[in-house]
């Protein structure tokens, strides 16, 4: 597959291990992964090169995750990326809040390649 046709996915998580594992999965799925360890670095990455998808850790901190979503959606082309909130808790009010803040869907951690592929297919990325 040519580089130009690969989709770009930003992985936003404060855990280096989670970012690395997720990026490996994305590479296997023929995505070009990029990492951000905070909401601020994620916003900077989006301003430099708006991704096709964003996997956003819901536990960065309540303000950071949701403020990032709101700021992203106000950016030029900020409505373009599919944002999937990643959470370790099946907390329906929190997930509902994330969807209200601009997330497209959510994914429970831990996830593997099959689960991520299924989610990306559901949201139209595959």
N, C-alpha and C positions, 0 to 999 in steps of 0.2 A: 504494500500500500504506500502511496506517495505521501511524503511529509505534509504537503499542503492539504490533503484530505483528512488528516487525523484531527480528531477533536481535542480541544484543550480543556483540562479539568483542574481547577484550583482546589487543593486540599488544605482546609483551615482547621488546625488542631494544635493545642499547646503541648501535646505529647509527640516528641520526635519519633518514637517507636511507631505510634499509630500512623503518623505521616508517611514514614518509610514503607511500612507494610501496605498501606493503601496505594501509594504510588506504584509499588511493584504490581499490585493487582491491576491498576489502570493501564500500565504498560502492556501487560498480557492481553488486555482488552483493546489494545491499539489506540489508546488515548495518550496525549502528551500531558503528563502531570506537572504541576507546579505546587510548591509548598509555601504556606504562610503559617507563622506560629502565633499570630495575634490578629485581632480585628483590624488594627491599624495597618499592619503589613499586608493584610488581605486587600484592604481598600487601595493601597498603593499599587499592588499587583494588578488590580482591576483597572485602575486608571492607566497603567502602562500598556496592558494587553487584556481586554475584556475576554474572559473565558466563555466556553460553551456551557460549562457546568461547574458548580461549586458544591463540594461536600463540606458542610459547616458543622463543627462540633457545637452542640447546644450548651455544653458545659464550659465554654471559655470563661464566661461569667454572664450572668443574666443580661446586664447592660451591654456588654461587648457583642454578643451574638445578635441580639435584636437591634441594637443601634447599627451594627454593620449591615444588616438586612435593609433597614430603612435608608441608610446612606447609599447603599448600592443601588437601590431602586430609583433614587433621585439622580444618579449619575447618567451621563450621556451613554446610551445603549445599555443602561443598567437593568432594563426590563428583559434583556436578551438571555442572560444565563439562567439555566435551570438550577435552582438551589434546593439541595436535599439536606435537611437537618439530620445530623447523626447524634443519637442519644442512647445512653445505656439504660435509661428508665422508660418504661411504657407509661409515661405521665401524660394522660390525655389533655388536661388543661394547659400544660406547658407546650405540648405539640400544637394544640389549637392556637395558642398565642404565637408560636413560630409561624404558622401558616398565615395568621392575620398580619404578621409583620413583613410578609413577603416571600416566605419559603413556598416552594412548589409541592414538596412532599417531605416525608421523613423516613428514616431507616434506623432500625435498632442495632446497636452494637452488642456483641461483635458480629461482623458480617464477613462473608468470604466472596470469592469471585462470582459464584453462581447467584448469590443473593443480590450482589451489586448489579450484575448483568440483568437480572429480572427487574430490579427497580429502574434501571436506566431504560429498559425496553418499555416499562409502564409509562414513563414520563417523556418518551419519544426521542431519546438520545441514541438509541440503537435501531 
